[in-house]
């Protein structure tokens, strides 16, 4: 983080003790927030420390790389930071969408009505 934003992590513990490692992770995550990362893109210290959610750690690091690229970091990686996408639909389109029943609501299958008799 100090390479991306100098001075963002002031204290780095070199000790291998658990609480020092957790403090390093906490400082790194705080630096990611100050760098402008969205809270939904962040991992928690225990995700990495206890190998709880390594997928979220990877997602966070990819999002950080994308954020760095939006701030001018030169990279060969084809990473883009997701940004807010607003959708503007008129009233007619919104009302038309209310008449559609999504598959999440359930789908009736003809096999649902079959019986064990055949």
N, C-alpha and C positions, 0 to 999 in steps of 0.2 A: 504494500500500500504506500510505503514511503517513496517508492519509485514513481507511482502514479500521482501522488499528492504529497510532496515533501512535508515532513513534520506531522503527518496525520496519526502516526503511532509513535508516541513519545517514549514509551517504556516497553522494552522487549526483554523478557526474562530468559536467561540462558539455562536456568535450572531445569532439571527433568522432573521436578516434583509436580504432582498432579495439580495443585492449586496454582502454581506458576504457569503451567501449560494452559489451564482454563482462563487465567487472566490474559494471556497472550491472545487466545481466541476471542475473548470478550473485547479486547482492544482492537483487534482486526475487524470485528463486526461493527463496532462503533465507528471505525474509520470508513467502512463501506457506506454507512448511513450518511456520514458527513460528506462523502464523495457524491452523494445524490442517488444512491440506490433505492429502489422501491422496497418497502418493508416485506412485500410478498415474495421478493426475490432472495431474501436473506435466509441463511441457515442458522440454527442455534448451536451453541458451543457443544452441547451433548451429541448433536448429530454427527460431529466429527470425532469428538473425544471418546465416545462410547460406541462408535460405529453404528449409531442408531438409524440414521437416514442418510446414507452416502449419496443417494440420488439427489437429495436436496442440496447437499454440498456441491455436487457437480453442477447443478442448475445455477446455483449462486455464483460459482466461479465463471461459468459461461456468460451469465448476465453481467458480471463485473467486466469481463473482457469486452462485451458489447458496449457497455457504458464508457469504457476507456477509449474505444474506437470512436464513439460519438464526440469525445472530447479531444480528438486529434491524434491519438496513439496510432502509429503506423504498424500495421500487422498484415501478414499474408492470410490469416484466418478469415473466412467468410462468415463473420458473426455480426448480427445486428441486434441492437438493444430494442426491446419492444416498447412502443410508446402508446399512449392513449389513442384509441380510435373511436371517434364519435360517429354515430349513425343518425342521420336525419331522415326520418320517414314522415310522409304526410299522413293525414288522418285516414284517408282511404286505404293506404297500405297497412296501417296499424289495425283497422277494423277487419280487413281481409285476413290478417293473421290470426284473429280471434276465432275464426271459423275452422281452423285447421287443428285436428287432433294429432298430436305427435305420437310417435311410437313409444315414447316413455309412458304414455297413459295406458298402454296395454293394447294388445292386438288380439283379436279373436281369430283363432285358428280352427279350421274345420275338424281337426283331430281332437280338439278339446271336447267335442260332443260324442266321441266314440265311446262305446262301452266294452266291457270285457266279453260280451256276447258276440261281438263281431261286427 
